[in-house]
């Protein structure tokens, strides 16, 4: 943990200042152990260089499936997808990250934090509640040359970050739908943004208008997930791998994805036939496993619900970017809204 992080940390519920005590440092001057103490005397430990703001057990259990998923699959080699989808359709280019202080809310495997550091971010604070912080995150970030980042184990709907402290970007991409309340989490994260900064987020869409869409969404999308998500971890992996193979069967693969038995998504070509085949297979396995995950929370919001939320955050429509693309019938893959303060 860098000492710089102390400028941003606070008690998650009261937003009170925290005092560092009993700290230990490594040879590079980073804090490896210690406690952060609130004015009320509550202590938050620093373990393995990570401040721990871990809430009650039931919330930890709600994200266990995510930690298992990140640790097992990892996403570090999906940078091409991130560039061609998330970055291209939300920001245009990676230039937006250069010299910025960034919150990566729900950082998962740490892949996005790593890619933003590669893109020239000044400092990245990754927030993640699951046990991936002690496994895949260490594997992805530890060996790199970068030290201008910190990992905080916490719930993103009660972030231990001072209000109005982030001058750059607070990013919650493909995560907010898995929190107890999309609205509460969005409001909490937007509070962290200082004037001139931005809050970037997207949410699973609720496409159930019209009889055909209603049946596909409620019977196939929601119904299949309710069944598959109850399977043990190993069975869900087997199911996802089977779908990865079946997706290559002409006609059958098309209908399996259309009916939401599996998810592949768009896979950027590499120019190598066998490499592209492998990437399509792996993308299907990973995305299907994620879609069918035994996550406690998985909200889908209509365009009207998201717009009402955005209006509550920012009343000036000129300070909200990507609305035309986000609300279109053919939303660009991984497009997110940019809400400036």
Short mmCIF file of the C-alpha atoms (twelve columns), coordinates in Angstrom:
data_MODEL
# 
_entry.id   MODEL 
# 
loop_
_atom_site.group_PDB 
_atom_site.id 
_atom_site.type_symbol 
_atom_site.label_atom_id 
_atom_site.label_alt_id 
_atom_site.label_comp_id 
_atom_site.label_asym_id 
_atom_site.label_seq_id 
_atom_site.Cartn_x 
_atom_site.Cartn_y 
_atom_site.Cartn_z 
_atom_site.pdbx_PDB_model_num 
ATOM 1   C CA . UNK A 1   0.000   0.000   0.000   1 
ATOM 2   C CA . UNK A 2   1.311   3.417   -0.968  1 
ATOM 3   C CA . UNK A 3   1.184   6.210   1.601   1 
ATOM 4   C CA . UNK A 4   -0.592  8.266   -1.063  1 
ATOM 5   C CA . UNK A 5   -3.670  6.116   -0.508  1 
ATOM 6   C CA . UNK A 6   -4.067  7.671   2.949   1 
ATOM 7   C CA . UNK A 7   -5.053  10.917  1.211   1 
ATOM 8   C CA . UNK A 8   -8.141  9.185   -0.162  1 
ATOM 9   C CA . UNK A 9   -9.173  6.653   2.502   1 
ATOM 10  C CA . UNK A 10  -11.872 7.279   5.097   1 
ATOM 11  C CA . UNK A 11  -14.270 5.309   7.279   1 
ATOM 12  C CA . UNK A 12  -16.800 3.773   4.833   1 
ATOM 13  C CA . UNK A 13  -20.031 4.682   6.637   1 
ATOM 14  C CA . UNK A 14  -19.245 7.932   8.474   1 
ATOM 15  C CA . UNK A 15  -16.562 9.203   6.035   1 
ATOM 16  C CA . UNK A 16  -14.436 10.086  9.089   1 
ATOM 17  C CA . UNK A 17  -10.647 10.432  8.891   1 
ATOM 18  C CA . UNK A 18  -8.582  7.337   9.594   1 
ATOM 19  C CA . UNK A 19  -5.325  7.171   11.530  1 
ATOM 20  C CA . UNK A 20  -2.547  4.779   10.535  1 
ATOM 21  C CA . UNK A 21  -1.017  2.845   13.470  1 
ATOM 22  C CA . UNK A 22  1.380   -0.081  14.014  1 
ATOM 23  C CA . UNK A 23  2.462   0.044   10.396  1 
ATOM 24  C CA . UNK A 24  5.256   -1.979  8.801   1 
ATOM 25  C CA . UNK A 25  7.007   -1.229  5.522   1 
ATOM 26  C CA . UNK A 26  8.774   -3.205  2.843   1 
ATOM 27  C CA . UNK A 27  12.140  -2.221  1.327   1 
ATOM 28  C CA . UNK A 28  10.405  -0.015  -1.234  1 
ATOM 29  C CA . UNK A 29  8.582   2.025   1.394   1 
ATOM 30  C CA . UNK A 30  5.149   0.501   0.809   1 
ATOM 31  C CA . UNK A 31  2.990   -0.312  3.841   1 
ATOM 32  C CA . UNK A 32  2.587   -4.073  4.241   1 
ATOM 33  C CA . UNK A 33  0.832   -4.308  7.615   1 
ATOM 34  C CA . UNK A 34  -0.871  -2.110  10.168  1 
ATOM 35  C CA . UNK A 35  -4.262  -0.745  11.163  1 
ATOM 36  C CA . UNK A 36  -6.468  2.141   10.121  1 
ATOM 37  C CA . UNK A 37  -8.347  3.464   13.142  1 
ATOM 38  C CA . UNK A 38  -11.531 5.545   13.047  1 
ATOM 39  C CA . UNK A 39  -12.375 8.230   15.675  1 
ATOM 40  C CA . UNK A 40  -14.777 5.727   17.268  1 
ATOM 41  C CA . UNK A 41  -11.907 3.295   17.787  1 
ATOM 42  C CA . UNK A 42  -12.901 0.800   15.090  1 
ATOM 43  C CA . UNK A 43  -9.874  -0.830  13.484  1 
ATOM 44  C CA . UNK A 44  -9.487  -1.835  9.858   1 
ATOM 45  C CA . UNK A 45  -6.468  -4.085  9.231   1 
ATOM 46  C CA . UNK A 46  -3.896  -3.797  6.453   1 
ATOM 47  C CA . UNK A 47  -2.863  -7.300  5.393   1 
ATOM 48  C CA . UNK A 48  -0.429  -8.116  2.571   1 
ATOM 49  C CA . UNK A 49  -0.448  -4.422  1.714   1 
ATOM 50  C CA . UNK A 50  -4.242  -4.325  1.266   1 
ATOM 51  C CA . UNK A 51  -6.547  -2.280  3.532   1 
ATOM 52  C CA . UNK A 52  -9.504  -4.480  4.499   1 
ATOM 53  C CA . UNK A 53  -12.942 -2.921  4.913   1 
ATOM 54  C CA . UNK A 54  -14.784 -6.219  4.921   1 
ATOM 55  C CA . UNK A 55  -18.507 -6.031  5.793   1 
ATOM 56  C CA . UNK A 56  -20.812 -8.651  7.285   1 
ATOM 57  C CA . UNK A 57  -20.494 -12.292 6.249   1 
ATOM 58  C CA . UNK A 58  -23.620 -12.423 4.083   1 
ATOM 59  C CA . UNK A 59  -22.281 -9.742  1.747   1 
ATOM 60  C CA . UNK A 60  -18.965 -11.573 1.467   1 
ATOM 61  C CA . UNK A 61  -20.865 -14.752 0.568   1 
ATOM 62  C CA . UNK A 62  -22.729 -12.874 -2.152  1 
ATOM 63  C CA . UNK A 63  -19.481 -12.279 -4.064  1 
ATOM 64  C CA . UNK A 64  -17.795 -15.631 -3.426  1 
ATOM 65  C CA . UNK A 65  -18.795 -16.862 -6.886  1 
ATOM 66  C CA . UNK A 66  -17.008 -13.878 -8.437  1 
ATOM 67  C CA . UNK A 67  -13.786 -14.561 -6.567  1 
ATOM 68  C CA . UNK A 68  -13.951 -18.201 -7.659  1 
ATOM 69  C CA . UNK A 69  -14.563 -17.094 -11.243 1 
ATOM 70  C CA . UNK A 70  -11.734 -14.528 -11.421 1 
ATOM 71  C CA . UNK A 71  -9.263  -16.891 -9.746  1 
ATOM 72  C CA . UNK A 72  -10.133 -19.812 -12.033 1 
ATOM 73  C CA . UNK A 73  -10.462 -18.121 -15.422 1 
ATOM 74  C CA . UNK A 74  -8.532  -14.846 -15.153 1 
ATOM 75  C CA . UNK A 75  -9.069  -12.210 -17.857 1 
ATOM 76  C CA . UNK A 76  -5.544  -10.867 -18.329 1 
ATOM 77  C CA . UNK A 77  -5.306  -11.959 -21.997 1 
ATOM 78  C CA . UNK A 78  -8.579  -10.238 -22.966 1 
ATOM 79  C CA . UNK A 79  -6.896  -6.865  -23.509 1 
ATOM 80  C CA . UNK A 80  -7.843  -6.843  -27.210 1 
ATOM 81  C CA . UNK A 81  -11.520 -7.202  -26.271 1 
ATOM 82  C CA . UNK A 82  -11.182 -4.389  -23.719 1 
ATOM 83  C CA . UNK A 83  -9.569  -2.073  -26.293 1 
ATOM 84  C CA . UNK A 84  -11.979 -2.892  -29.122 1 
ATOM 85  C CA . UNK A 85  -15.120 -2.820  -26.998 1 
ATOM 86  C CA . UNK A 86  -14.929 -1.013  -23.653 1 
ATOM 87  C CA . UNK A 87  -12.380 1.630   -24.609 1 
ATOM 88  C CA . UNK A 88  -13.452 2.188   -28.218 1 
ATOM 89  C CA . UNK A 89  -17.197 2.375   -27.535 1 
ATOM 90  C CA . UNK A 90  -17.005 4.337   -24.276 1 
ATOM 91  C CA . UNK A 91  -13.959 6.624   -24.534 1 
ATOM 92  C CA . UNK A 92  -12.691 6.426   -28.096 1 
ATOM 93  C CA . UNK A 93  -9.091  5.754   -27.085 1 
ATOM 94  C CA . UNK A 94  -6.859  5.025   -24.095 1 
ATOM 95  C CA . UNK A 95  -5.702  8.652   -24.055 1 
ATOM 96  C CA . UNK A 96  -8.494  9.376   -21.585 1 
ATOM 97  C CA . UNK A 97  -6.616  7.436   -18.877 1 
ATOM 98  C CA . UNK A 98  -3.315  9.257   -19.250 1 
ATOM 99  C CA . UNK A 99  -2.207  11.125  -16.119 1 
ATOM 100 C CA . UNK A 100 -5.568  10.474  -14.421 1 
ATOM 101 C CA . UNK A 101 -6.375  9.322   -10.890 1 
ATOM 102 C CA . UNK A 102 -8.800  6.430   -11.399 1 
ATOM 103 C CA . UNK A 103 -11.051 4.289   -9.221  1 
ATOM 104 C CA . UNK A 104 -11.574 0.803   -10.676 1 
ATOM 105 C CA . UNK A 105 -14.752 -0.150  -8.786  1 
ATOM 106 C CA . UNK A 106 -15.212 -3.909  -8.742  1 
ATOM 107 C CA . UNK A 107 -11.795 -4.588  -10.258 1 
ATOM 108 C CA . UNK A 108 -12.211 -8.390  -10.263 1 
ATOM 109 C CA . UNK A 109 -9.008  -9.981  -11.512 1 
ATOM 110 C CA . UNK A 110 -7.079  -6.712  -11.650 1 
ATOM 111 C CA . UNK A 111 -6.830  -6.897  -15.444 1 
ATOM 112 C CA . UNK A 112 -8.497  -3.549  -16.121 1 
ATOM 113 C CA . UNK A 113 -6.353  -1.852  -13.472 1 
ATOM 114 C CA . UNK A 114 -3.266  -3.238  -15.210 1 
ATOM 115 C CA . UNK A 115 -4.432  -2.086  -18.647 1 
ATOM 116 C CA . UNK A 116 -5.184  1.431   -17.372 1 
ATOM 117 C CA . UNK A 117 -1.702  1.592   -15.841 1 
ATOM 118 C CA . UNK A 118 -0.286  0.517   -19.197 1 
ATOM 119 C CA . UNK A 119 -2.293  3.355   -20.747 1 
ATOM 120 C CA . UNK A 120 -0.509  5.953   -18.616 1 
ATOM 121 C CA . UNK A 121 -2.823  6.375   -15.616 1 
ATOM 122 C CA . UNK A 122 -1.244  8.464   -12.879 1 
ATOM 123 C CA . UNK A 123 -2.651  6.358   -10.043 1 
ATOM 124 C CA . UNK A 124 -5.278  3.592   -9.908  1 
ATOM 125 C CA . UNK A 125 -7.199  2.516   -6.809  1 
ATOM 126 C CA . UNK A 126 -8.853  -0.849  -7.333  1 
ATOM 127 C CA . UNK A 127 -11.851 -1.658  -5.125  1 
ATOM 128 C CA . UNK A 128 -12.845 -5.329  -4.849  1 
ATOM 129 C CA . UNK A 129 -14.742 -7.273  -2.196  1 
ATOM 130 C CA . UNK A 130 -14.055 -10.877 -3.201  1 
ATOM 131 C CA . UNK A 131 -11.116 -13.107 -2.289  1 
ATOM 132 C CA . UNK A 132 -9.602  -12.510 -5.730  1 
ATOM 133 C CA . UNK A 133 -7.546  -9.737  -4.050  1 
ATOM 134 C CA . UNK A 134 -5.370  -12.431 -2.461  1 
ATOM 135 C CA . UNK A 135 -5.055  -14.647 -5.525  1 
ATOM 136 C CA . UNK A 136 -5.415  -13.624 -9.176  1 
ATOM 137 C CA . UNK A 137 -4.966  -9.906  -8.443  1 
ATOM 138 C CA . UNK A 138 -1.569  -10.658 -6.925  1 
ATOM 139 C CA . UNK A 139 -0.655  -12.792 -9.933  1 
ATOM 140 C CA . UNK A 140 -1.654  -10.086 -12.418 1 
ATOM 141 C CA . UNK A 141 -0.347  -6.958  -10.691 1 
ATOM 142 C CA . UNK A 142 2.445   -8.122  -8.399  1 
ATOM 143 C CA . UNK A 143 5.055   -9.046  -11.041 1 
ATOM 144 C CA . UNK A 144 4.528   -5.880  -13.116 1 
ATOM 145 C CA . UNK A 145 6.779   -2.834  -13.083 1 
ATOM 146 C CA . UNK A 146 3.938   -0.627  -11.847 1 
ATOM 147 C CA . UNK A 147 3.722   0.562   -8.251  1 
ATOM 148 C CA . UNK A 148 1.343   3.501   -8.761  1 
ATOM 149 C CA . UNK A 149 -1.711  1.495   -7.787  1 
ATOM 150 C CA . UNK A 150 -3.410  0.212   -4.655  1 
ATOM 151 C CA . UNK A 151 -5.941  -2.508  -3.943  1 
ATOM 152 C CA . UNK A 152 -8.639  -2.013  -1.312  1 
ATOM 153 C CA . UNK A 153 -10.876 -4.865  -0.193  1 
ATOM 154 C CA . UNK A 154 -14.306 -3.331  0.337   1 
ATOM 155 C CA . UNK A 155 -17.889 -3.158  -0.859  1 
ATOM 156 C CA . UNK A 156 -18.349 -0.639  -3.661  1 
ATOM 157 C CA . UNK A 157 -21.750 0.397   -2.305  1 
ATOM 158 C CA . UNK A 158 -19.920 1.676   0.796   1 
ATOM 159 C CA . UNK A 159 -16.557 2.744   -0.621  1 
ATOM 160 C CA . UNK A 160 -14.003 3.890   2.001   1 
ATOM 161 C CA . UNK A 161 -12.998 6.809   -0.233  1 
ATOM 162 C CA . UNK A 162 -13.497 10.490  0.583   1 
ATOM 163 C CA . UNK A 163 -16.291 12.330  -1.187  1 
ATOM 164 C CA . UNK A 164 -15.272 14.657  -4.033  1 
ATOM 165 C CA . UNK A 165 -11.702 13.340  -3.954  1 
ATOM 166 C CA . UNK A 166 -11.319 11.781  -7.415  1 
ATOM 167 C CA . UNK A 167 -10.432 14.336  -10.057 1 
ATOM 168 C CA . UNK A 168 -10.218 11.764  -12.846 1 
ATOM 169 C CA . UNK A 169 -12.457 8.746   -13.391 1 
ATOM 170 C CA . UNK A 170 -14.569 6.525   -11.151 1 
ATOM 171 C CA . UNK A 171 -15.231 3.499   -13.344 1 
ATOM 172 C CA . UNK A 172 -17.725 0.720   -12.615 1 
ATOM 173 C CA . UNK A 173 -17.876 -1.335  -15.787 1 
ATOM 174 C CA . UNK A 174 -19.973 -4.541  -15.975 1 
ATOM 175 C CA . UNK A 175 -20.230 -4.630  -12.183 1 
ATOM 176 C CA . UNK A 176 -22.986 -2.424  -10.809 1 
ATOM 177 C CA . UNK A 177 -25.753 -4.921  -11.688 1 
ATOM 178 C CA . UNK A 178 -24.241 -7.372  -9.196  1 
ATOM 179 C CA . UNK A 179 -24.585 -5.064  -6.173  1 
ATOM 180 C CA . UNK A 180 -27.587 -5.118  -3.800  1 
ATOM 181 C CA . UNK A 181 -28.908 -1.862  -5.304  1 
ATOM 182 C CA . UNK A 182 -27.841 -0.359  -8.620  1 
ATOM 183 C CA . UNK A 183 -29.180 3.030   -7.586  1 
ATOM 184 C CA . UNK A 184 -27.475 3.141   -4.165  1 
ATOM 185 C CA . UNK A 185 -24.133 2.004   -5.556  1 
ATOM 186 C CA . UNK A 186 -24.253 4.566   -8.368  1 
ATOM 187 C CA . UNK A 187 -25.022 7.372   -5.914  1 
ATOM 188 C CA . UNK A 188 -22.205 6.317   -3.584  1 
ATOM 189 C CA . UNK A 189 -19.646 6.104   -6.380  1 
ATOM 190 C CA . UNK A 190 -20.731 9.411   -7.941  1 
ATOM 191 C CA . UNK A 191 -20.154 11.113  -4.573  1 
ATOM 192 C CA . UNK A 192 -16.450 10.274  -4.898  1 
ATOM 193 C CA . UNK A 193 -16.091 12.348  -8.069  1 
ATOM 194 C CA . UNK A 194 -14.837 15.911  -7.741  1 
ATOM 195 C CA . UNK A 195 -16.010 18.697  -10.106 1 
ATOM 196 C CA . UNK A 196 -14.599 18.068  -13.561 1 
ATOM 197 C CA . UNK A 197 -14.240 14.334  -12.959 1 
ATOM 198 C CA . UNK A 198 -16.526 11.630  -14.291 1 
ATOM 199 C CA . UNK A 199 -18.419 8.523   -13.222 1 
ATOM 200 C CA . UNK A 200 -18.505 5.780   -15.865 1 
ATOM 201 C CA . UNK A 201 -20.940 2.860   -15.596 1 
ATOM 202 C CA . UNK A 202 -23.189 0.472   -17.477 1 
ATOM 203 C CA . UNK A 203 -25.787 -2.086  -16.415 1 
ATOM 204 C CA . UNK A 204 -27.323 -5.219  -17.873 1 
ATOM 205 C CA . UNK A 205 -30.275 -4.115  -20.053 1 
ATOM 206 C CA . UNK A 206 -33.825 -5.309  -19.515 1 
ATOM 207 C CA . UNK A 207 -34.891 -6.145  -23.067 1 
ATOM 208 C CA . UNK A 208 -38.408 -7.486  -22.548 1 
ATOM 209 C CA . UNK A 209 -40.608 -5.187  -24.612 1 
ATOM 210 C CA . UNK A 210 -42.846 -7.082  -27.023 1 
ATOM 211 C CA . UNK A 211 -43.929 -10.718 -26.804 1 
ATOM 212 C CA . UNK A 212 -40.840 -12.184 -28.509 1 
ATOM 213 C CA . UNK A 213 -38.416 -10.243 -26.312 1 
ATOM 214 C CA . UNK A 214 -40.461 -10.979 -23.181 1 
ATOM 215 C CA . UNK A 215 -40.321 -14.722 -23.820 1 
ATOM 216 C CA . UNK A 216 -36.625 -14.672 -24.682 1 
ATOM 217 C CA . UNK A 217 -35.748 -12.602 -21.611 1 
ATOM 218 C CA . UNK A 218 -37.957 -14.169 -18.920 1 
ATOM 219 C CA . UNK A 219 -38.164 -17.774 -20.145 1 
ATOM 220 C CA . UNK A 220 -34.734 -18.309 -21.632 1 
ATOM 221 C CA . UNK A 221 -32.400 -15.633 -20.230 1 
ATOM 222 C CA . UNK A 222 -33.668 -15.508 -16.654 1 
ATOM 223 C CA . UNK A 223 -35.069 -19.042 -16.571 1 
ATOM 224 C CA . UNK A 224 -31.943 -20.818 -17.807 1 
ATOM 225 C CA . UNK A 225 -29.712 -18.851 -15.458 1 
ATOM 226 C CA . UNK A 226 -31.893 -19.734 -12.456 1 
ATOM 227 C CA . UNK A 227 -31.385 -23.400 -13.272 1 
ATOM 228 C CA . UNK A 228 -27.712 -23.451 -14.253 1 
ATOM 229 C CA . UNK A 229 -26.632 -21.082 -11.464 1 
ATOM 230 C CA . UNK A 230 -27.688 -23.683 -8.893  1 
ATOM 231 C CA . UNK A 231 -25.201 -26.227 -10.245 1 
ATOM 232 C CA . UNK A 232 -21.905 -26.779 -8.360  1 
ATOM 233 C CA . UNK A 233 -18.863 -24.862 -9.617  1 
ATOM 234 C CA . UNK A 234 -17.414 -27.828 -11.534 1 
ATOM 235 C CA . UNK A 235 -20.702 -28.604 -13.261 1 
ATOM 236 C CA . UNK A 236 -21.067 -24.977 -14.397 1 
ATOM 237 C CA . UNK A 237 -17.538 -25.109 -15.812 1 
ATOM 238 C CA . UNK A 238 -18.445 -28.317 -17.703 1 
ATOM 239 C CA . UNK A 239 -21.662 -26.732 -18.989 1 
ATOM 240 C CA . UNK A 240 -19.747 -23.656 -20.188 1 
ATOM 241 C CA . UNK A 241 -17.088 -25.753 -21.934 1 
ATOM 242 C CA . UNK A 242 -19.773 -27.846 -23.632 1 
ATOM 243 C CA . UNK A 243 -21.414 -24.673 -24.905 1 
ATOM 244 C CA . UNK A 244 -17.999 -23.505 -26.104 1 
ATOM 245 C CA . UNK A 245 -17.810 -26.564 -28.362 1 
ATOM 246 C CA . UNK A 246 -21.459 -26.536 -29.493 1 
ATOM 247 C CA . UNK A 247 -21.169 -22.914 -30.580 1 
ATOM 248 C CA . UNK A 248 -19.069 -24.116 -33.543 1 
ATOM 249 C CA . UNK A 249 -21.906 -26.336 -34.821 1 
ATOM 250 C CA . UNK A 250 -23.570 -24.539 -37.774 1 
ATOM 251 C CA . UNK A 251 -27.106 -23.242 -37.059 1 
ATOM 252 C CA . UNK A 252 -27.162 -24.860 -33.602 1 
ATOM 253 C CA . UNK A 253 -24.565 -22.441 -32.246 1 
ATOM 254 C CA . UNK A 254 -26.532 -19.484 -33.592 1 
ATOM 255 C CA . UNK A 255 -29.741 -20.525 -31.852 1 
ATOM 256 C CA . UNK A 256 -27.998 -21.467 -28.588 1 
ATOM 257 C CA . UNK A 257 -26.680 -17.928 -28.251 1 
ATOM 258 C CA . UNK A 258 -29.904 -16.287 -29.463 1 
ATOM 259 C CA . UNK A 259 -31.875 -18.213 -26.827 1 
ATOM 260 C CA . UNK A 260 -29.293 -17.372 -24.141 1 
ATOM 261 C CA . UNK A 261 -28.130 -20.907 -23.464 1 
ATOM 262 C CA . UNK A 262 -24.648 -19.463 -23.871 1 
ATOM 263 C CA . UNK A 263 -22.839 -16.189 -24.540 1 
ATOM 264 C CA . UNK A 264 -19.869 -15.662 -26.841 1 
ATOM 265 C CA . UNK A 265 -19.938 -11.997 -27.716 1 
ATOM 266 C CA . UNK A 266 -17.827 -10.402 -30.434 1 
ATOM 267 C CA . UNK A 267 -14.248 -11.705 -30.554 1 
ATOM 268 C CA . UNK A 268 -11.697 -9.468  -32.331 1 
ATOM 269 C CA . UNK A 269 -9.808  -11.474 -35.001 1 
ATOM 270 C CA . UNK A 270 -6.061  -11.953 -34.708 1 
ATOM 271 C CA . UNK A 271 -5.304  -13.109 -38.251 1 
ATOM 272 C CA . UNK A 272 -4.437  -16.632 -37.134 1 
ATOM 273 C CA . UNK A 273 -7.159  -19.218 -37.846 1 
ATOM 274 C CA . UNK A 274 -6.396  -21.559 -34.956 1 
ATOM 275 C CA . UNK A 275 -5.768  -18.721 -32.550 1 
ATOM 276 C CA . UNK A 276 -9.136  -17.194 -33.486 1 
ATOM 277 C CA . UNK A 277 -10.848 -20.560 -32.971 1 
ATOM 278 C CA . UNK A 278 -9.317  -20.871 -29.518 1 
ATOM 279 C CA . UNK A 279 -10.234 -17.289 -28.609 1 
ATOM 280 C CA . UNK A 280 -13.856 -17.836 -29.686 1 
ATOM 281 C CA . UNK A 281 -14.012 -21.033 -27.641 1 
ATOM 282 C CA . UNK A 282 -12.500 -19.414 -24.559 1 
ATOM 283 C CA . UNK A 283 -14.664 -16.316 -24.902 1 
ATOM 284 C CA . UNK A 284 -17.769 -18.526 -24.997 1 
ATOM 285 C CA . UNK A 285 -16.672 -20.500 -21.956 1 
ATOM 286 C CA . UNK A 286 -15.793 -17.431 -19.876 1 
ATOM 287 C CA . UNK A 287 -18.818 -15.336 -20.868 1 
ATOM 288 C CA . UNK A 288 -21.235 -18.232 -20.454 1 
ATOM 289 C CA . UNK A 289 -19.850 -19.071 -17.032 1 
ATOM 290 C CA . UNK A 290 -20.159 -15.432 -16.016 1 
ATOM 291 C CA . UNK A 291 -23.722 -15.111 -17.325 1 
ATOM 292 C CA . UNK A 292 -24.780 -18.314 -15.562 1 
ATOM 293 C CA . UNK A 293 -22.854 -17.574 -12.368 1 
ATOM 294 C CA . UNK A 294 -24.353 -18.244 -8.958  1 
ATOM 295 C CA . UNK A 295 -24.235 -14.533 -8.152  1 
ATOM 296 C CA . UNK A 296 -26.710 -13.425 -5.514  1 
ATOM 297 C CA . UNK A 297 -27.476 -10.175 -7.326  1 
ATOM 298 C CA . UNK A 298 -27.925 -9.806  -11.068 1 
ATOM 299 C CA . UNK A 299 -30.153 -6.846  -11.929 1 
ATOM 300 C CA . UNK A 300 -31.408 -5.858  -15.362 1 
ATOM 301 C CA . UNK A 301 -32.527 -2.254  -15.821 1 
ATOM 302 C CA . UNK A 302 -34.635 -0.687  -18.547 1 
ATOM 303 C CA . UNK A 303 -33.460 2.404   -20.405 1 
ATOM 304 C CA . UNK A 304 -36.087 4.417   -18.529 1 
ATOM 305 C CA . UNK A 305 -34.768 3.244   -15.159 1 
ATOM 306 C CA . UNK A 306 -31.173 4.070   -16.081 1 
ATOM 307 C CA . UNK A 307 -32.183 7.472   -17.421 1 
ATOM 308 C CA . UNK A 308 -34.058 8.264   -14.193 1 
ATOM 309 C CA . UNK A 309 -30.928 7.316   -12.229 1 
ATOM 310 C CA . UNK A 310 -28.690 9.477   -14.422 1 
ATOM 311 C CA . UNK A 311 -31.080 12.436  -14.070 1 
ATOM 312 C CA . UNK A 312 -30.817 12.075  -10.300 1 
ATOM 313 C CA . UNK A 313 -27.027 12.124  -10.465 1 
ATOM 314 C CA . UNK A 314 -26.636 14.868  -13.053 1 
ATOM 315 C CA . UNK A 315 -29.527 17.103  -14.118 1 
ATOM 316 C CA . UNK A 316 -27.538 18.730  -16.938 1 
ATOM 317 C CA . UNK A 317 -27.781 16.449  -20.028 1 
ATOM 318 C CA . UNK A 318 -24.766 18.172  -21.590 1 
ATOM 319 C CA . UNK A 319 -22.608 16.606  -18.878 1 
ATOM 320 C CA . UNK A 320 -23.676 13.060  -19.765 1 
ATOM 321 C CA . UNK A 321 -21.946 11.422  -22.736 1 
ATOM 322 C CA . UNK A 322 -22.811 8.353   -24.850 1 
ATOM 323 C CA . UNK A 323 -26.586 8.571   -24.227 1 
ATOM 324 C CA . UNK A 324 -27.512 8.206   -27.911 1 
ATOM 325 C CA . UNK A 325 -25.377 5.088   -28.305 1 
ATOM 326 C CA . UNK A 326 -26.267 3.599   -24.914 1 
ATOM 327 C CA . UNK A 327 -30.039 3.851   -25.417 1 
ATOM 328 C CA . UNK A 328 -30.043 2.710   -29.047 1 
ATOM 329 C CA . UNK A 329 -31.537 -0.615  -30.129 1 
ATOM 330 C CA . UNK A 330 -28.068 -1.707  -31.200 1 
ATOM 331 C CA . UNK A 331 -25.925 -0.548  -28.304 1 
ATOM 332 C CA . UNK A 332 -22.205 -0.855  -29.132 1 
ATOM 333 C CA . UNK A 333 -20.605 -3.725  -27.226 1 
ATOM 334 C CA . UNK A 334 -19.512 -2.681  -23.706 1 
ATOM 335 C CA . UNK A 335 -20.604 0.929   -24.228 1 
ATOM 336 C CA . UNK A 336 -20.983 2.797   -20.919 1 
ATOM 337 C CA . UNK A 337 -22.380 6.165   -19.859 1 
ATOM 338 C CA . UNK A 338 -20.008 8.951   -18.827 1 
ATOM 339 C CA . UNK A 339 -21.524 11.193  -16.162 1 
ATOM 340 C CA . UNK A 340 -19.451 14.304  -15.421 1 
ATOM 341 C CA . UNK A 341 -19.747 16.397  -12.275 1 
# 
